[in-house]
């Protein structure tokens, strides 16, 4: 059974026009380790509870859904 994963698009600018890298993570904790941000901040950003700050201004985070 396939589990959900987290897809992170990293852009060069805040307008999200120039894609640098696409990364896939099993958990938000894995994503927080790479970005060096607390996992709670990433979760709050994903759920729209806080505005993007720091490196999150250059990121778009998706949760993949297995088919």
ABEGO torsion letter per residue (X at the ends): XBBBBBBBBBBABAAGABBABBBBBABAAAAAAAAGBBAAAAAAAAAGABBBBEAAAABBBBBBBBX
